[in-house]
Amino acid sequence: MDLKRSPLALPFPQMPEIAGVTLRVAKARYKDWDRCDLTFVELAQGTAVAGVFTQSACASSEVEIGREQVQSGHARALIVNAGNSNAFTGYRGREAVEQIMEQVSQHIGCKPSEVFVSSTGVIGVPLPKDKAREGVKSALNAEPCNWEAAAQTICTTDTFAKGAKASAMVGGTKVHLAGIIKGSGMIAPDMATMLGYVFTDANVEPVFLQELLSAANTDSFSCITVDGDTSTSDTVLVFATGKAEHETITGWDSPGADAFAAALNDICRQLAHLVIRDGEGASKFITIRVSGAASDVSARRIGLSVANSPLVKTAIAGEDANWGRVVMAVGKAGEPADRDKLSIGFGGIWAARDGLPVEDYDEAPVAEHLKGQEIDIAIDLGIGDGRASVWTCDLTHGYISINADYRS
């Protein structure tokens, strides 16, 4: 499938080296393509890991095993397969994952449980063990590569490689974070979304790292949606190699804990936004800011109801300032709302306030705003202090074309 680069794409950033992280890629040829489709990341001994995974009831074997592995808090390697999700493949799918874990663990000298595996692509096709074995063998012996090569290798329908970076001062030591992510369609997070990986040289106790990731996920990956569909393979993992020379961050009282948490939140939000910028067929990046809701949770649910509405998304694609569709999406969210207190705006201009159209409302500046690539929608419920921001993209014919031809 020949996909045109998203008009919302951002250039790949200059990424920092992360001590204790070595990247390699190889060709397993899971599909009929001539590109690298297997990523191998070797991690230093003592690396801490935290993860969030899809809540799909039809999760892949990679997700099921990953949920078990992350409880130990330790990791030595990551393998990511692109082109085959290995989901809904029964015992054969699990055997393929266990084979990869065993093969990598023997090579680097660690427990199989310290080898994390992710797969992305077509559902319902078992991961071919022979191709996986040869692909892993090639990756284990490949020359190290850069971040952009690794980010490109994990892609499927993505139109550009996605990476982000952040840093923080921890006890007088500067720590670095680097992240890569893939995702373009089947994006409606439920705990996590897509496949995303963050690596840092910070020294963080695993239990606290999990706490930080779960919190960061709530305000980033769990606040984006492309199409309302939650994947069977969604995974976000954070690996902390502990190579930076600072006191271990064990909790909020540790020096630099706040700074590291802020950096993790920042990089997760950057990565989440990149996925929306590559939403299948997307031409506009939409930010929905909800305020005055009964609670923050309620605000997020309302925001996602608007973001997932085909009527709202197609109106934005058509550059139509149809704020009535936003009212509809708020009303169907199942959250507390008062029609006579609701306000709707676009691009900083209120179209409706307190349940009524604004007098002398001039649609011209709003129409001009909708011609741009960055769209802002404001929703004020007027009933409480809850607030949230949600990000999505418009819905164009390109989404239909990509998904109608996905397996061909």
Residue pairs with C-beta under 8 A, 6 or more apart in sequence:
1 157
1 402
1 405
1 406
1 408
3 157
3 159
3 402
4 159
5 159
5 160
6 159
6 160
6 277
6 278
6 279
6 282
7 282
7 283
7 373
8 276
8 277
8 278
8 282
8 283
8 284
8 285
8 373
8 393
9 159
9 160
9 277
9 278
10 160
10 274
10 277
12 147
12 148
12 151
12 160
12 161
12 162
12 163
13 163
13 164
13 165
14 165
15 146
15 147
15 148
15 163
15 165
15 178
16 165
16 167
16 176
16 178
17 176
18 176
18 177
18 178
18 199
18 200
18 201
18 241
18 243
19 44
19 201
19 241
19 243
19 244
20 43
20 44
20 47
20 201
20 241
20 242
20 243
21 41
21 42
21 43
21 44
21 178
21 199
21 239
21 241
22 41
22 42
22 144
23 39
23 40
23 41
23 144
23 145
23 146
23 147
23 149
23 150
24 39
24 40
24 41
24 42
24 139
24 140
24 142
24 143
24 144
24 145
25 36
25 38
25 39
25 40
25 139
25 142
25 145
25 149
25 150
25 153
26 36
26 38
26 40
26 135
26 136
26 138
26 139
26 142
27 34
27 35
27 36
27 37
27 38
27 135
27 138
28 37
28 38
28 81
28 131
28 132
28 134
28 135
28 136
28 138
29 37
29 131
29 135
30 37
30 38
30 81
30 82
30 83
30 84
30 121
30 127
30 128
30 131
30 135
31 37
31 83
31 84
31 121
33 83
35 153
36 149
36 152
36 153
37 81
37 82
37 83
37 135
37 153
38 79
38 80
38 81
38 82
38 132
38 135
38 136
38 138
38 139
38 153
39 78
39 79
39 80
39 82
39 139
39 150
39 153
39 154
40 77
40 78
40 79
40 104
40 136
40 139
40 140
40 142
41 77
41 78
41 79
41 80
41 150
41 197
41 199
41 239
42 76
42 77
42 108
43 75
43 76
43 77
43 78
43 239
43 241
44 241
44 242
44 243
45 76
45 110
46 74
46 241
46 242
47 74
47 75
47 76
47 239
47 240
47 241
47 242
48 73
48 74
48 75
48 204
48 205
48 206
48 209
48 239
48 240
48 242
49 69
49 70
49 73
49 74
49 75
49 116
49 206
49 209
49 237
49 238
49 239
49 240
50 70
50 73
50 206
50 209
50 210
50 212
50 213
50 214
50 237
50 238
51 66
51 67
51 70
51 116
51 192
51 210
51 213
51 235
51 236
51 237
51 238
52 191
52 192
52 213
52 214
52 217
52 221
52 235
52 236
53 59
53 63
53 66
53 67
53 191
53 192
53 234
53 235
53 236
54 63
54 190
54 191
54 192
54 193
54 230
54 231
54 232
54 233
54 234
54 235
55 190
55 191
55 230
56 63
56 190
56 230
56 231
56 232
56 234
58 87
58 88
58 232
59 87
59 232
59 233
60 85
60 86
60 87
60 88
60 89
60 93
60 119
60 232
60 233
61 86
61 87
61 89
61 93
61 94
61 96
61 97
62 86
62 97
62 117
62 118
62 119
62 233
62 235
63 232
63 233
63 234
63 235
64 94
65 94
65 97
65 98
65 101
65 117
66 116
66 117
66 118
66 235
66 237
68 113
69 75
69 113
69 114
69 116
70 210
70 237
72 113
72 114
72 206
73 206
73 207
73 209
73 210
74 114
74 206
75 114
75 115
75 116
75 237
75 239
76 105
76 108
76 110
76 111
76 114
76 115
77 104
77 105
77 108
77 110
77 114
77 115
77 116
78 115
78 116
78 117
78 118
78 197
78 237
78 239
79 100
79 104
79 115
79 116
79 117
79 118
79 136
79 139
80 117
80 118
80 119
80 120
80 153
80 154
80 195
80 197
81 117
81 118
81 119
81 120
81 121
81 127
81 132
81 135
82 119
82 120
82 121
82 153
82 154
82 155
82 156
82 182
83 120
83 121
83 122
83 156
84 119
84 120
84 121
84 122
84 125
84 127
84 128
85 119
85 120
85 121
85 122
85 123
85 125
85 231
85 232
85 233
86 93
86 96
86 97
86 119
86 125
86 126
86 127
86 233
87 93
87 119
87 123
87 124
87 232
87 233
88 123
88 124
88 232
89 96
89 124
89 125
89 126
89 127
90 126
92 126
93 126
93 127
95 129
96 126
96 127
96 128
96 129
96 132
97 117
97 119
97 127
98 112
99 129
99 132
99 133
100 115
100 117
100 132
100 136
101 112
101 113
101 115
101 117
102 112
103 133
103 136
103 137
103 140
104 112
104 115
104 136
104 140
105 111
105 112
105 114
105 115
107 140
116 237
118 195
118 233
118 235
118 237
119 127
119 233
120 154
120 156
120 182
120 195
120 233
121 156
122 406
122 407
123 232
147 163
147 178
147 180
148 161
148 163
150 180
151 161
151 162
151 163
151 180
151 181
151 182
152 161
154 180
154 182
154 195
155 161
155 182
156 182
156 184
157 184
157 185
157 280
157 402
157 406
158 182
158 183
158 184
158 278
159 184
159 278
160 278
161 180
162 180
162 181
162 182
162 183
162 271
162 274
162 275
162 278
163 178
163 179
163 180
163 181
164 178
164 179
164 181
164 267
164 270
164 271
164 274
165 176
165 177
165 178
165 179
165 267
166 176
166 177
166 263
166 264
166 266
166 267
166 270
167 174
167 175
167 176
167 177
167 263
168 174
168 175
168 177
168 202
168 256
168 259
168 260
168 262
168 263
169 175
169 256
169 259
170 202
170 244
170 246
170 249
170 255
170 256
170 259
170 260
171 246
171 247
171 255
171 256
172 246
173 244
173 245
173 246
173 256
174 244
175 200
175 201
175 202
175 244
175 246
175 256
175 260
175 263
176 200
176 201
176 244
177 198
177 199
177 200
177 202
177 263
177 264
177 267
178 198
178 199
178 200
179 196
179 197
179 198
179 199
179 267
179 268
179 270
179 271
180 196
180 197
180 271
181 194
181 195
181 196
181 197
181 271
181 274
181 275
182 194
182 195
182 196
183 193
183 194
183 195
183 196
183 226
183 275
183 278
184 226
184 275
184 278
184 279
184 280
185 226
185 227
185 229
185 279
185 280
185 399
185 402
185 403
186 226
186 227
186 229
186 230
186 231
187 193
187 194
187 224
187 225
187 226
187 227
187 229
187 231
187 275
187 276
187 279
188 225
188 226
188 227
188 228
188 229
188 230
188 304
188 308
189 221
189 222
189 223
189 224
189 225
189 230
189 234
190 222
190 230
190 234
191 217
191 222
191 234
192 217
192 221
192 222
192 234
192 235
192 236
193 221
193 222
193 224
193 230
193 231
193 234
193 236
193 272
193 275
194 221
194 231
194 234
194 236
194 275
195 233
195 234
195 235
195 236
196 221
196 235
196 236
196 237
196 268
196 271
197 236
197 237
197 238
197 239
198 236
198 237
198 238
198 239
198 264
198 267
198 268
198 271
199 238
199 239
199 241
200 238
200 239
200 240
200 241
200 264
201 240
201 241
201 242
201 243
201 244
202 240
202 242
202 244
202 246
202 249
202 260
203 240
203 242
203 243
203 244
203 246
203 247
203 248
203 249
204 212
204 240
204 242
204 248
204 249
204 260
205 248
205 249
205 250
205 251
208 249
208 250
208 251
208 257
209 238
209 240
212 238
212 260
212 261
212 264
213 236
213 238
213 264
213 268
215 261
215 265
216 261
216 264
216 265
216 268
216 269
217 236
217 268
219 265
219 268
219 269
220 265
220 268
220 269
220 271
220 272
221 236
221 268
221 271
221 272
222 300
223 272
223 300
223 303
223 304
223 388
223 389
223 390
223 391
224 272
224 273
224 275
224 276
224 390
224 391
224 392
225 304
225 307
225 308
225 390
225 392
226 275
226 276
226 279
226 280
226 282
226 392
226 393
227 279
227 280
227 308
227 395
227 399
228 308
236 268
238 264
242 248
246 255
246 256
247 254
247 255
248 254
249 255
249 256
249 257
249 260
251 257
252 258
272 391
273 285
273 391
276 282
276 285
276 286
276 391
276 392
276 393
277 285
277 393
279 392
279 393
279 399
280 398
280 399
280 402
280 403
281 395
281 396
281 397
281 398
281 399
281 400
281 401
281 402
282 393
282 394
282 396
282 398
282 399
283 317
283 373
283 393
283 394
283 396
283 398
284 316
284 317
284 372
284 373
284 374
284 375
284 393
284 394
285 373
285 374
285 375
285 391
285 393
286 307
286 313
286 316
286 375
286 376
286 377
286 391
286 392
286 393
286 394
287 374
287 375
287 376
287 377
287 389
287 390
287 391
288 303
288 306
288 307
288 377
288 379
288 389
288 390
288 391
288 392
289 303
289 376
289 377
289 378
289 379
289 387
289 388
289 389
290 299
290 300
290 302
290 303
290 379
290 380
290 381
290 386
290 387
290 388
290 389
290 390
291 299
291 378
291 379
291 380
291 381
291 386
291 387
292 341
292 343
292 380
292 381
292 382
292 383
292 384
292 385
292 386
292 387
293 299
293 302
293 335
293 336
293 381
293 383
293 384
293 386
293 387
293 388
294 335
294 336
294 381
294 383
294 384
294 386
295 384
295 386
296 386
296 387
296 388
297 386
298 335
298 336
298 384
298 386
299 381
299 386
299 387
299 388
300 388
300 390
301 333
301 334
301 335
302 330
302 333
302 335
302 337
302 379
302 381
302 388
303 379
303 388
303 389
303 390
304 333
304 390
305 329
305 330
305 332
305 333
305 334
305 335
306 312
306 326
306 329
306 330
306 333
306 377
306 379
306 390
307 313
307 390
307 391
307 392
308 329
308 392
309 325
309 328
309 329
310 395
311 325
311 328
311 329
312 325
312 326
312 329
313 392
313 393
313 394
313 395
314 394
314 395
315 321
315 322
315 325
316 370
316 375
316 394
317 394
317 395
317 396
319 367
319 370
319 371
320 370
321 346
321 351
321 363
321 366
321 367
321 370
323 344
323 346
323 351
323 352
326 344
326 377
326 379
327 342
327 344
327 352
330 337
330 342
330 379
330 381
331 337
331 339
336 381
336 383
336 384
337 381
337 383
338 355
338 381
338 382
338 383
339 355
340 354
340 355
341 354
341 355
341 381
341 382
341 383
342 352
342 354
342 355
342 379
342 380
342 381
342 382
343 350
343 352
343 353
343 354
343 378
343 379
343 380
343 382
344 350
344 351
344 352
344 377
344 378
344 379
345 351
345 352
345 377
345 378
345 379
346 366
346 369
346 370
346 375
346 376
346 377
346 378
347 365
347 366
347 369
347 370
347 375
347 376
348 376
348 378
349 365
349 366
349 369
350 358
350 378
351 357
351 358
351 361
351 363
351 366
352 358
354 382
369 375
369 376
375 394
